[in-house]
């Protein structure tokens, strides 16, 4: 066996697993917010510039919020990642101080000490785990919500990504999810109307699957087989998996978010591939990759889009629901009555709703499909979000709708995918993607 990479010095930075310790970290947030408001009030009272004080308060809030979320990893980290995708919704004066911190949460967290990494590998792969590798770097190459990734080389020379779950991640995740609902008032300026309770419930429902890497490996292997040899997409092959360790091919590439400053033709090409994969997965693999944040996508040197992290998926063996394509076509042709009847049949309507008002409410979801080519940008995204939020008052159209369980993750991916396209400022033939992959499009 080859020499091991020099391990990092051990330290005490672990994943806090007791509910008391984690709740204490979360409670820092509302307390910190109250303290900042008091200080800000005092400074304004004594003549400080109000705009400057407000700017400083937002910056301090961002630093504390995302530092705590990053330390907690688990459910809080996933919640922060969800917010990072919806940054495009927010007014610029609110979003600007948070953008840097939001971006960091998309694929980073404080690393697990090397001693704990080795303990997990020994527990999951056996006492001779080192003999599987020519080399392994015990410094993490990437860190996410419930695990971190190390680069290694198998015997025989195959570069691999070794995903190691944080010890106690399952218990910690459950604790985080119970605490997240208490943060609604703190994160509301960031969430811009995103339903915190719905996000936490969705995560809770999927928790048993996400912390089992053997199930994730099954999903990833299924997708890898469906896209093997593809000229546009790359899904890494799985070599071995246990409940807390997943070993698969290493993909070299740039983060999807890195193209934000690239020339428009590069942004448009990669953005189109990104949205094509979101729709191609159900059609070709029977799986919807349900975690669309940019940290899960890499632009490979050969131009392909690499896709990782299949912990959260929707199993759709028949592809996306056939009604989707048909309903969008009815909306495009402004057939409000037929569209409303179709949505009711699918279980989307909880109360009586005016068909024309419903058509107007759904316009943000339909507008990109009305034209051959559409420009997604932050300004458009915020305008549409304000439109939807304005219809979500007590008597508004939005409060008369519901999301059937089969559509819950589809809805998340649709909104999250569009938010990423807006962040990247992409112009793409979105309608062509729908026509290619949506069942029922030509009905």
C-alpha positions as CSV (number, residue, x, y, z in Angstrom):
1,X,0.0,0.0,0.0
2,X,1.2,3.6,-0.7
3,X,2.0,6.1,1.9
4,X,-0.9,7.9,3.6
5,X,-1.2,11.6,3.3
6,X,-0.1,13.3,6.5
7,X,-3.2,13.6,8.7
8,X,-4.5,16.9,10.1
9,X,-3.8,17.7,13.8
10,X,-6.6,16.4,16.0
11,X,-8.8,18.9,17.7
12,X,-12.1,19.0,19.5
13,X,-14.2,20.4,16.7
14,X,-16.8,17.7,16.3
15,X,-20.4,17.6,15.4
16,X,-22.4,18.5,18.5
17,X,-24.9,15.7,19.0
18,X,-26.7,16.4,22.2
19,X,-30.0,18.2,21.8
20,X,-29.0,20.7,24.5
21,X,-25.7,21.6,22.9
22,X,-27.3,22.1,19.5
23,X,-30.3,24.0,20.8
24,X,-27.9,26.3,22.6
25,X,-26.1,27.1,19.4
26,X,-29.4,27.7,17.6
27,X,-30.6,30.0,20.4
28,X,-27.6,32.2,19.9
29,X,-29.3,33.5,16.8
30,X,-32.4,35.2,18.2
31,X,-30.4,36.5,21.2
32,X,-27.8,37.9,18.9
33,X,-30.5,39.6,16.8
34,X,-32.0,41.2,19.8
35,X,-28.7,42.5,21.0
36,X,-27.8,43.9,17.6
37,X,-31.2,45.7,17.4
38,X,-30.6,47.3,20.8
39,X,-27.1,48.4,19.9
40,X,-28.4,49.8,16.6
41,X,-31.2,51.7,18.2
42,X,-28.7,53.3,20.6
43,X,-26.4,54.3,17.8
44,X,-29.2,55.9,15.8
45,X,-30.5,57.6,19.0
46,X,-27.1,59.3,19.3
47,X,-27.0,60.5,15.7
48,X,-25.3,57.7,13.7
49,X,-26.3,57.4,10.1
50,X,-29.3,55.1,9.9
51,X,-28.4,53.5,6.6
52,X,-24.9,52.8,7.7
53,X,-26.1,51.3,11.0
54,X,-28.6,49.1,9.1
55,X,-25.9,47.9,6.7
56,X,-23.6,47.0,9.6
57,X,-26.4,45.2,11.4
58,X,-27.2,43.1,8.3
59,X,-23.5,42.2,7.8
60,X,-23.2,41.1,11.5
61,X,-26.4,39.1,11.3
62,X,-25.2,37.3,8.2
63,X,-21.8,36.5,9.8
64,X,-23.5,35.0,12.9
65,X,-26.3,33.2,11.2
66,X,-24.1,31.4,8.7
67,X,-21.3,30.7,11.2
68,X,-23.8,28.9,13.4
69,X,-25.4,27.0,10.6
70,X,-22.0,26.0,9.3
71,X,-20.9,24.7,12.7
72,X,-24.1,22.7,13.2
73,X,-24.0,21.0,9.8
74,X,-26.9,18.6,9.6
75,X,-30.4,20.0,9.1
76,X,-29.4,23.6,9.8
77,X,-26.7,23.4,7.2
78,X,-29.2,22.0,4.7
79,X,-31.6,24.8,5.6
80,X,-28.8,27.3,4.9
81,X,-28.1,25.6,1.5
82,X,-31.8,25.9,0.6
83,X,-31.7,29.6,1.4
84,X,-28.6,30.1,-0.7
85,X,-30.5,28.9,-3.8
86,X,-33.3,31.4,-3.1
87,X,-30.9,34.4,-2.7
88,X,-32.0,35.5,-6.2
89,X,-35.5,36.1,-4.8
90,X,-34.4,38.9,-2.4
91,X,-34.3,42.6,-3.0
92,X,-30.7,43.7,-3.7
93,X,-30.5,45.9,-0.6
94,X,-31.2,42.9,1.5
95,X,-29.4,40.2,-0.5
96,X,-26.1,42.0,-1.1
97,X,-24.7,41.7,2.5
98,X,-25.6,38.0,2.6
99,X,-24.5,36.9,-0.8
100,X,-20.9,36.0,0.1
101,X,-22.0,34.0,3.2
102,X,-24.8,32.3,1.3
103,X,-22.5,31.1,-1.4
104,X,-20.1,29.6,1.2
105,X,-22.9,27.5,2.5
106,X,-23.5,25.8,-0.8
107,X,-20.6,23.4,-0.4
108,X,-18.6,24.1,2.7
109,X,-18.5,23.5,6.5
110,X,-15.9,23.2,9.2
111,X,-14.0,19.9,8.7
112,X,-14.1,16.8,10.8
113,X,-10.8,16.0,12.6
114,X,-8.8,13.3,10.9
115,X,-8.9,11.0,13.9
116,X,-12.7,10.9,13.6
117,X,-12.5,10.3,9.9
118,X,-10.3,7.3,10.4
119,X,-12.6,6.0,13.2
120,X,-15.5,6.0,10.8
121,X,-13.5,4.3,8.0
122,X,-12.3,1.6,10.5
123,X,-15.9,1.0,11.8
124,X,-17.5,0.9,8.3
125,X,-14.8,-0.8,6.2
126,X,-13.0,-2.9,8.8
127,X,-9.6,-2.8,10.5
128,X,-7.8,-3.4,7.2
129,X,-9.5,-0.4,5.5
130,X,-6.2,1.2,4.5
131,X,-5.3,-1.8,2.3
132,X,-8.1,-0.8,-0.1
133,X,-6.2,2.4,-1.1
134,X,-2.9,3.3,-2.7
135,X,-3.4,6.7,-1.0
136,X,-6.0,8.8,0.8
137,X,-5.9,12.5,1.7
138,X,-7.3,12.8,5.2
139,X,-7.9,16.5,4.6
140,X,-11.4,16.9,3.2
141,X,-11.7,18.0,-0.4
142,X,-15.3,19.1,0.2
143,X,-17.7,19.3,3.2
144,X,-21.4,19.3,3.1
145,X,-24.4,19.0,5.5
146,X,-24.1,15.5,6.9
147,X,-20.7,14.3,5.6
148,X,-17.4,15.3,4.0
149,X,-15.5,14.0,0.9
150,X,-11.9,12.9,0.8
151,X,-9.8,12.2,-2.3
152,X,-8.2,8.8,-2.6
153,X,-6.7,6.3,-5.1
154,X,-7.8,2.7,-5.1
155,X,-5.4,-0.2,-5.5
156,X,-5.0,-0.3,-9.3
157,X,-4.9,3.5,-9.7
158,X,-8.5,4.6,-9.9
159,X,-9.0,8.1,-8.3
160,X,-12.0,8.1,-6.0
161,X,-14.2,10.3,-3.8
162,X,-14.6,8.9,-0.3
163,X,-17.7,10.3,1.3
164,X,-17.6,10.0,5.1
165,X,-20.7,10.7,7.3
166,X,-20.2,12.7,10.4
167,X,-20.5,10.6,13.6
168,X,-23.9,11.2,15.1
169,X,-25.3,12.9,12.0
170,X,-28.6,11.1,12.1
171,X,-29.4,12.2,15.7
172,X,-28.0,15.6,15.1
173,X,-30.1,16.1,12.0
174,X,-33.3,15.2,13.9
175,X,-32.4,17.7,16.6
176,X,-31.7,20.4,14.0
177,X,-35.0,20.0,12.3
178,X,-36.8,20.4,15.6
179,X,-35.0,23.6,16.2
180,X,-35.3,25.1,12.7
181,X,-39.0,26.0,13.2
182,X,-37.9,28.3,16.1
183,X,-35.7,30.3,13.7
184,X,-38.5,31.6,11.5
185,X,-38.4,35.1,12.8
186,X,-34.6,35.3,12.6
187,X,-34.3,34.0,9.0
188,X,-37.4,35.7,7.5
189,X,-35.4,38.6,6.1
190,X,-33.4,36.0,4.2
191,X,-36.1,33.6,3.3
192,X,-38.2,36.1,1.5
193,X,-41.4,34.1,2.1
194,X,-39.9,30.6,1.7
195,X,-41.9,28.3,4.0
196,X,-39.5,27.3,6.7
197,X,-41.9,24.8,8.2
198,X,-42.5,23.1,4.9
199,X,-38.7,22.8,4.3
200,X,-38.1,21.3,7.7
201,X,-41.0,18.8,7.3
202,X,-39.7,17.7,3.9
203,X,-36.2,17.1,5.3
204,X,-37.6,15.2,8.2
205,X,-39.6,12.9,5.9
206,X,-36.4,12.1,4.0
207,X,-34.0,11.9,6.9
208,X,-33.9,8.1,7.1
209,X,-32.9,7.8,3.5
210,X,-30.3,10.6,3.5
211,X,-28.3,9.2,6.3
212,X,-28.1,5.8,4.7
213,X,-25.3,5.9,2.2
214,X,-26.2,2.4,0.9
215,X,-29.5,3.7,-0.4
216,X,-27.8,6.8,-1.8
217,X,-25.3,4.4,-3.6
218,X,-28.2,2.5,-5.2
219,X,-29.6,5.8,-6.5
220,X,-26.2,7.0,-7.8
221,X,-25.5,3.6,-9.4
222,X,-28.9,3.7,-11.1
223,X,-28.2,7.2,-12.5
224,X,-24.6,6.3,-13.5
225,X,-25.8,3.4,-15.5
226,X,-28.5,5.5,-17.3
227,X,-25.9,8.2,-18.2
228,X,-22.9,6.0,-18.9
229,X,-20.9,7.2,-21.9
230,X,-23.1,10.3,-22.2
231,X,-21.7,13.2,-24.2
232,X,-23.3,15.8,-21.9
233,X,-23.5,14.4,-18.4
234,X,-21.2,12.4,-16.0
235,X,-22.4,10.6,-12.9
236,X,-19.6,8.9,-11.0
237,X,-19.6,5.1,-10.7
238,X,-20.0,3.6,-7.2
239,X,-17.3,1.2,-6.0
240,X,-18.4,0.4,-2.4
241,X,-20.9,1.7,0.1
242,X,-21.8,1.1,3.8
243,X,-24.4,3.1,5.8
244,X,-21.8,5.8,6.6
245,X,-19.2,5.5,3.8
246,X,-19.6,5.9,0.0
247,X,-16.7,5.4,-2.4
248,X,-17.2,6.4,-6.1
249,X,-15.2,7.8,-9.0
250,X,-13.5,11.1,-8.5
251,X,-14.7,13.9,-10.8
252,X,-12.3,16.8,-11.6
253,X,-14.1,20.0,-12.4
254,X,-15.1,23.5,-11.6
255,X,-18.0,24.3,-9.4
256,X,-21.2,25.3,-11.2
257,X,-21.2,28.6,-9.3
258,X,-17.8,29.5,-10.8
259,X,-19.4,30.2,-14.2
260,X,-21.3,33.2,-12.8
261,X,-18.5,35.5,-14.0
262,X,-17.9,33.6,-17.3
263,X,-18.8,34.9,-20.8
264,X,-22.5,34.7,-21.6
265,X,-22.0,31.9,-24.1
266,X,-20.4,29.7,-21.4
267,X,-23.1,30.5,-18.8
268,X,-25.8,29.8,-21.3
269,X,-24.4,26.5,-22.4
270,X,-23.7,25.2,-18.9
271,X,-27.0,26.6,-17.6
272,X,-28.9,24.7,-20.3
273,X,-27.1,21.5,-19.4
274,X,-27.9,22.0,-15.8
275,X,-31.7,22.3,-16.4
276,X,-31.6,19.5,-19.0
277,X,-30.2,17.2,-16.3
278,X,-32.9,18.1,-13.9
279,X,-35.5,16.9,-16.4
280,X,-33.5,14.2,-18.0
281,X,-33.1,12.2,-14.8
282,X,-36.7,11.1,-14.4
283,X,-37.0,10.4,-18.1
284,X,-33.8,8.3,-18.4
285,X,-33.1,7.0,-15.0
286,X,-36.4,7.1,-13.2
287,X,-34.9,9.4,-10.6
288,X,-35.3,13.1,-9.9
289,X,-32.1,14.6,-8.4
290,X,-33.9,16.6,-5.7
291,X,-31.1,18.7,-4.3
292,X,-30.4,21.3,-7.1
293,X,-28.0,23.6,-5.3
294,X,-24.9,24.4,-7.4
295,X,-22.5,22.5,-5.0
296,X,-23.7,19.3,-6.5
297,X,-22.7,20.2,-10.1
298,X,-19.2,20.4,-11.7
299,X,-18.2,21.7,-15.1
300,X,-15.7,19.1,-16.2
301,X,-12.6,19.9,-18.4
302,X,-14.2,18.2,-21.4
303,X,-17.3,20.4,-21.1
304,X,-19.6,17.8,-19.6
305,X,-21.7,18.5,-16.5
306,X,-20.7,16.2,-13.6
307,X,-23.5,15.5,-11.0
308,X,-22.9,14.2,-7.5
309,X,-24.8,13.7,-4.2
310,X,-27.8,11.5,-4.8
311,X,-28.8,11.4,-1.1
312,X,-32.1,13.2,-1.8
313,X,-34.0,11.9,-4.8
314,X,-37.6,11.3,-5.9
315,X,-38.1,7.8,-7.3
316,X,-40.1,8.3,-10.5
317,X,-39.9,5.0,-12.4
318,X,-42.5,6.2,-14.9
319,X,-40.8,9.6,-15.3
320,X,-42.4,12.9,-14.3
321,X,-46.2,12.9,-14.0
322,X,-47.9,12.9,-17.4
323,X,-50.2,15.7,-16.4
324,X,-47.3,18.2,-16.1
325,X,-46.7,18.7,-19.8
326,X,-50.5,18.8,-20.6
327,X,-51.2,21.4,-17.8
328,X,-48.3,23.7,-18.8
329,X,-49.6,23.6,-22.4
330,X,-53.0,24.6,-21.3
331,X,-51.5,27.5,-19.3
332,X,-49.4,28.6,-22.3
333,X,-52.6,28.7,-24.5
334,X,-54.4,30.6,-21.7
335,X,-57.1,27.9,-21.3
336,X,-57.7,28.8,-17.7
337,X,-60.8,26.7,-17.2
338,X,-59.2,23.5,-18.5
339,X,-56.0,24.2,-16.6
340,X,-57.9,24.7,-13.4
341,X,-59.9,21.5,-13.9
342,X,-56.7,19.6,-14.5
343,X,-55.0,21.0,-11.4
344,X,-58.0,20.1,-9.4
345,X,-57.9,16.5,-10.7
346,X,-54.2,16.3,-9.7
347,X,-55.0,17.5,-6.2
348,X,-53.5,21.0,-6.3
349,X,-56.6,23.0,-5.4
350,X,-57.7,23.0,-1.7
351,X,-60.5,25.6,-2.0
352,X,-62.6,27.1,-4.8
353,X,-60.5,29.4,-6.9
354,X,-61.2,31.7,-9.8
355,X,-59.6,30.2,-13.0
356,X,-58.4,33.5,-14.4
357,X,-56.8,34.5,-11.1
358,X,-55.1,31.1,-10.9
359,X,-53.7,31.5,-14.4
360,X,-52.2,34.9,-13.4
361,X,-50.8,33.4,-10.2
362,X,-49.0,30.7,-12.1
363,X,-47.5,33.0,-14.7
364,X,-44.0,32.9,-13.1
365,X,-43.9,29.1,-13.6
366,X,-45.2,29.4,-17.2
367,X,-43.6,32.5,-18.6
368,X,-40.2,30.8,-19.5
369,X,-42.1,28.2,-21.5
370,X,-44.1,30.8,-23.6
371,X,-41.1,31.8,-25.7
372,X,-38.4,30.0,-27.7
373,X,-35.6,31.5,-25.6
374,X,-35.8,33.0,-22.1
375,X,-33.5,35.2,-20.1
376,X,-33.4,34.2,-16.4
377,X,-31.9,36.9,-14.2
378,X,-32.3,38.2,-10.6
379,X,-34.5,41.1,-11.5
380,X,-37.1,38.9,-13.2
381,X,-36.9,36.4,-10.4
382,X,-37.6,39.0,-7.7
383,X,-40.5,40.4,-9.7
384,X,-42.1,37.0,-10.0
385,X,-41.5,36.2,-6.4
386,X,-43.2,39.5,-5.3
387,X,-46.1,38.6,-7.6
388,X,-46.5,35.1,-6.0
389,X,-46.1,36.5,-2.5
390,X,-48.7,39.2,-3.1
391,X,-51.1,36.4,-4.1
392,X,-50.4,34.4,-0.9
393,X,-52.3,36.7,1.5
394,X,-55.1,35.2,3.7
395,X,-57.6,35.4,0.8
396,X,-55.2,35.2,-2.1
397,X,-55.0,32.5,-4.7
398,X,-51.9,31.0,-3.2
399,X,-53.6,30.2,0.0
400,X,-56.2,28.1,-1.9
401,X,-53.6,25.8,-3.3
402,X,-51.7,22.8,-2.0
403,X,-48.9,20.6,-3.3
404,X,-49.7,16.8,-3.6
405,X,-47.0,14.6,-2.1
406,X,-45.9,13.3,-5.5
407,X,-45.2,16.8,-6.6
408,X,-43.4,18.1,-3.4
409,X,-39.8,17.4,-4.6
410,X,-40.7,18.3,-8.2
411,X,-41.9,21.7,-7.0
412,X,-38.7,22.2,-5.0
413,X,-36.5,21.3,-7.9
414,X,-38.5,23.5,-10.3
415,X,-38.2,26.6,-8.1
416,X,-34.6,25.8,-7.1
417,X,-33.5,25.2,-10.6
418,X,-35.0,28.4,-11.9
419,X,-33.4,30.3,-8.9
420,X,-29.9,28.9,-9.9
421,X,-30.5,29.9,-13.6
422,X,-31.4,33.4,-12.4
423,X,-28.2,33.6,-10.2
424,X,-26.1,32.6,-13.2
425,X,-27.9,35.1,-15.5
426,X,-28.7,32.4,-18.2
427,X,-30.4,32.7,-21.5
428,X,-31.7,29.3,-22.6
429,X,-34.2,27.5,-24.8
430,X,-36.1,26.3,-21.7
431,X,-39.2,25.4,-23.7
432,X,-37.2,22.9,-25.8
433,X,-36.2,21.1,-22.6
434,X,-39.8,20.8,-21.5
435,X,-40.8,19.5,-25.0
436,X,-38.1,16.9,-24.9
437,X,-38.5,15.5,-21.5
438,X,-42.0,16.3,-20.2
439,X,-44.6,13.5,-20.6
440,X,-47.9,14.8,-21.9
441,X,-46.3,17.8,-23.7
442,X,-47.9,16.9,-27.0
443,X,-51.2,15.6,-25.7
